[in-house]
Amino acid sequence: QVQLVESGGGLVQPGGSLRLSCAASGINFSAYVMTWYRQTPGVQREFIATVGKSLSTTYAVSVKGRFSISRDNIKNTMYLQMNNLKPEDTAVYYCNAYEPVASRSYWGQGTQVTVSS
């Protein structure tokens, strides 16, 4: 059974930092492109950052320079280091695993990040 479990969300003040984790099981983790998305109520899910099988990374303009995505293929875990957080970063953050050859895609359940003073 495939599971993606996000953790590390919470309440943080503007300018603060959080580190999100996405632990995967039931998949050949190293074969998957791993991506973070976020969503606020009434808004379409938004791409944040992706890390490919070759460890190449891509970021949304809104988070570039503040967020850093990484993966550990030994621990089957992806991370999102979020620095200098802003109130507009408040959202539920989801991780996605995508295997391009078979076009398989899996989602985690999400973790809430709230940036507020």
C-alpha positions in Angstrom: 0.0 0.0 0.0 1.4 3.4 -1.0 1.5 6.0 1.7 2.8 9.6 1.6 2.8 11.2 5.1 3.5 14.9 5.5 4.6 16.4 8.8 6.2 19.5 10.2 3.4 22.0 9.7 2.3 24.4 12.4 1.9 28.0 13.5 4.8 30.3 13.0 5.3 34.1 13.1 6.1 36.1 10.0 9.8 35.8 9.2 10.0 32.4 10.9 11.0 29.0 9.5 9.5 25.5 9.2 10.7 22.3 7.8 8.2 20.0 6.2 8.8 16.3 5.6 7.1 13.8 3.3 7.8 10.2 4.2 7.0 7.7 1.4 6.3 4.0 1.7 5.1 1.3 -0.8 6.9 2.9 -3.8 10.3 2.8 -5.4 11.0 6.3 -4.1 14.1 7.0 -6.2 12.1 6.4 -9.4 9.6 9.2 -8.6 9.6 12.9 -9.2 8.6 14.5 -5.9 6.7 17.8 -5.7 5.3 20.1 -3.0 2.0 21.9 -3.6 -0.2 24.0 -1.4 -3.8 25.0 -1.3 -6.0 27.6 0.4 -9.8 27.3 0.6 -11.5 28.2 -2.7 -8.2 28.4 -4.6 -6.7 25.9 -7.0 -3.8 23.8 -5.7 -0.6 25.7 -6.4 2.8 24.3 -7.4 5.6 25.1 -5.0 8.7 23.1 -5.8 9.8 19.9 -7.4 12.9 17.7 -7.1 13.6 15.2 -9.9 15.2 11.8 -9.9 18.5 13.5 -10.8 18.0 15.9 -7.9 17.3 18.8 -10.2 15.0 21.4 -8.6 12.5 23.9 -9.8 10.6 26.5 -7.7 7.6 28.7 -8.1 8.5 32.4 -8.3 6.6 33.1 -5.1 8.9 31.0 -3.0 12.3 31.1 -4.9 15.1 32.2 -2.6 13.0 31.4 0.6 12.2 27.7 0.2 14.5 24.8 -0.4 13.4 21.4 -1.6 15.5 18.2 -1.1 15.1 14.5 -0.9 16.8 11.6 0.8 16.5 8.4 -1.3 17.8 6.3 1.6 15.2 7.5 4.0 12.5 7.7 1.3 11.7 11.2 2.4 11.4 14.6 0.8 11.8 17.9 2.6 10.8 21.5 2.2 12.8 24.0 4.2 10.8 27.2 4.4 12.5 30.4 5.6 11.3 34.0 5.9 7.7 32.8 5.9 5.0 35.3 5.1 1.2 35.3 5.9 0.5 34.5 2.3 2.3 31.2 2.7 -0.5 30.1 4.9 -2.0 27.0 3.3 -2.3 23.2 3.5 0.9 21.8 2.0 0.7 18.5 0.1 3.4 16.2 -1.3 3.0 14.4 -4.6 5.0 11.5 -6.0 4.9 11.0 -9.8 6.4 8.2 -11.8 6.6 9.4 -15.4 7.0 6.0 -17.2 3.8 4.4 -15.9 2.2 7.8 -15.2 1.5 6.9 -11.5 0.7 9.7 -9.1 0.1 9.7 -5.4 -0.8 12.4 -2.9 -0.3 12.8 0.8 -3.0 14.0 3.2 -1.6 17.4 3.7 -0.1 19.4 6.6 -1.4 22.8 7.7 1.0 25.8 7.8 -0.2 29.0 9.3 1.9 32.1 9.3 0.5 34.7 11.7 1.5 37.1 14.5 
